[in-house]
Amino acid sequence: MYAIVEMAGQQFKVAKDQKVYVHRLQTEEGKKVVFDKVLLLDDNGSVTVGAPVIEGAAVEAKVVKHLKGDKVIVFKKKRRKGYRKKNGHRQYLTEIVVEGIVAKGAKKAAPAKAKAEKSVAKEEAPKAKKAEAPNKETAPKKEATPNAATANLSSKTVAELKEMAKAAGITGISSMKKAELIEALSK
C-alpha cells in the first residue's frame, strides 16, 4: 500500500515505515503529525484518485529529527567580464517516518487560521466575564464593547478595513496602516 501525499508544499510517494525528508515542520521531535492532503491511494492494485484530495484519507507520521541538508553551491559567472559570485545554501529539513496510511475515517485537520480564531474566542470570553462580574454595578457596558469591536476589527484584512472606513466616510485611508484604520473605525 502506498499513497501520494502533499507534505510541506511538496508531493511525496510514501509507504509504511518509510523515511522521508521534507521542508522544516513546526512540530517538535518525537511528536506525531497527520497529513490529510492525500492525492492518490493504492491499496494492492486498487487505485483511488482524489479530486483534488481523497476525503477521509490521511498519512500518519512521526517526526524523528530536524536537520540541515547538504550544501548547494550557487556559482554565477559572466565570461570575459571578470564577474564571479559564489554562494552556498543549506536547506532546513525534517526527517519523518511514516507510521501508517489511513484509507477511510481520518478526521480532517482544522486550518491554522480557524484554530487561532477559536483560541482567541475562548480566551476573550472568560476575560470579558471576569471584567464584567466584579464591576457590574460601577462600570458602564460601553467600556466592554470597544475591546470586542477592536478584537473583531483586528481579525479583518487591511482591504476590508479600508472598505469599512470608506463606507464610514473616513478620509486619508490610503496612507493608513492597519492599526490606524482600527483606531479610526473604533471611534
C-alpha positions in Angstrom: 0.0 0.0 0.0 1.3 3.4 -0.9 0.0 7.0 -1.1 0.9 10.2 -2.9 0.6 12.9 -0.3 1.3 16.6 -0.1 3.7 17.5 2.8 5.1 21.0 3.4 4.2 22.1 -0.1 5.7 19.1 -1.9 4.3 15.8 -3.1 5.8 12.5 -2.0 5.1 8.9 -2.7 5.1 7.2 0.7 4.7 3.7 2.2 4.6 2.4 5.7 7.9 2.6 7.7 9.5 4.8 5.0 11.8 7.7 5.9 11.1 11.0 4.2 13.0 14.3 4.3 10.6 17.3 4.0 10.9 21.0 4.4 11.1 22.1 8.0 7.9 21.4 10.0 7.0 23.3 13.1 6.3 20.1 15.1 8.7 19.1 17.9 10.9 16.0 17.6 9.2 12.8 18.7 5.6 14.1 18.1 3.2 12.7 15.7 1.9 14.6 12.7 -1.0 13.8 10.3 -1.1 14.8 6.7 -4.6 14.8 5.2 -3.9 16.0 1.7 -3.8 12.5 0.1 -3.9 12.9 -3.6 -3.7 9.2 -4.6 -4.0 5.9 -2.7 -3.0 2.5 -4.0 -4.3 -0.5 -1.9 -2.7 -3.6 -3.6 -3.8 -2.6 -7.1 -7.0 -0.8 -6.1 -6.1 2.8 -7.1 -8.2 5.8 -5.7 -7.5 9.2 -7.2 -8.7 12.3 -5.4 -10.3 15.4 -6.9 -8.1 17.1 -5.7 -7.8 15.1 -2.4 -9.3 11.9 -1.1 -11.9 12.6 1.7 -11.2 10.7 4.9 -7.7 9.5 3.9 -4.6 10.5 5.9 -1.0 9.7 6.4 0.3 9.4 10.0 4.0 10.1 10.6 6.4 10.7 13.5 9.0 13.5 13.5 12.4 11.9 14.0 14.7 15.0 13.9 15.3 18.4 12.4 18.5 18.9 10.4 20.1 20.8 7.6 20.5 19.4 4.1 23.8 19.1 2.1 25.4 22.4 0.9 24.3 23.5 -2.5 26.9 25.7 -4.3 25.4 28.6 -6.4 28.1 29.9 -8.8 27.4 32.7 -11.2 29.8 33.8 -13.9 29.8 36.0 -16.9 32.7 35.1 -19.2 35.2 37.8 -20.3 33.8 40.3 -17.8 35.6 39.3 -14.6 32.2 38.7 -12.8 32.1 35.7 -10.5 29.9 35.1 -7.4 29.9 32.0 -5.3 27.2 31.4 -2.7 26.3 28.4 -0.6 22.9 27.3 0.8 21.8 24.6 3.2 18.1 23.8 3.3 16.4 23.2 6.7 14.8 19.8 6.7 12.7 17.5 8.9 13.2 13.7 8.9 9.9 11.9 9.4 8.9 8.2 9.4 5.6 7.2 8.0 3.8 5.1 10.6 0.6 4.3 8.7 -1.8 5.2 5.9 -5.5 5.5 6.8 -7.8 5.0 3.8 -11.1 6.0 5.5 -12.3 7.6 8.6 -9.5 10.1 9.3 -10.5 13.4 10.8 -9.7 16.4 8.7 -7.3 18.8 10.4 -8.7 22.3 11.0 -6.9 25.1 9.2 -4.4 27.1 11.4 -6.5 30.2 10.9 -9.6 28.6 12.2 -7.7 27.2 15.2 -6.3 30.6 16.0 -9.8 32.2 15.8 -11.2 29.5 18.2 -8.4 30.0 20.7 -8.8 33.8 20.6 -12.6 33.5 21.1 -12.0 31.1 24.0 -9.6 33.5 25.6 -11.7 36.6 25.2 -14.9 35.1 26.6 -13.6 34.3 30.1 -11.8 37.7 30.3 -15.0 39.6 29.4 -17.0 37.7 32.0 -14.3 38.3 34.7 -14.2 42.0 33.8 -18.0 42.4 33.9 -18.7 40.4 37.0 -17.0 42.5 39.7 -17.6 45.9 38.1 -21.2 45.2 37.0 -22.7 48.0 39.1 -19.9 50.6 38.8 -18.7 50.2 35.2 -21.0 51.0 32.3 -21.3 48.4 29.5 -19.8 50.8 26.9 -16.2 50.0 28.1 -16.5 46.3 27.2 -17.8 46.9 23.7 -14.8 48.8 22.2 -12.4 46.0 23.2 -14.7 43.5 21.5 -15.0 45.7 18.4 -11.2 46.1 18.1 -10.8 42.4 18.6 -13.3 41.9 15.8 -11.6 44.5 13.6 -8.1 43.1 14.1 -9.2 39.8 12.5 -10.1 41.6 9.3 -7.7 42.3 6.4 -6.4 45.8 5.6 -8.5 45.8 2.4 -11.7 45.0 4.4 -10.8 47.7 6.9 -10.3 50.3 4.1 -13.7 49.4 2.6 -15.4 49.9 6.1 -13.6 53.2 6.6 -14.7 54.4 3.1 -18.3 53.5 3.9 -18.0 55.3 7.3 -16.7 58.4 5.4 -13.2 58.5 6.9 -10.7 60.4 4.8 -7.0 59.7 4.2 -7.4 55.9 4.3 -4.9 55.2 1.5 -1.9 56.0 3.7 -3.2 54.4 6.9 -1.7 51.3 8.4 -3.9 48.5 9.9 -3.6 49.8 13.5 -4.5 53.3 12.4 -7.5 52.0 10.5 -8.7 50.0 13.5 -8.3 53.1 15.7 -10.2 55.3 13.3 -13.0 52.8 12.9 -13.4 52.2 16.7 -14.0 55.9 17.4 
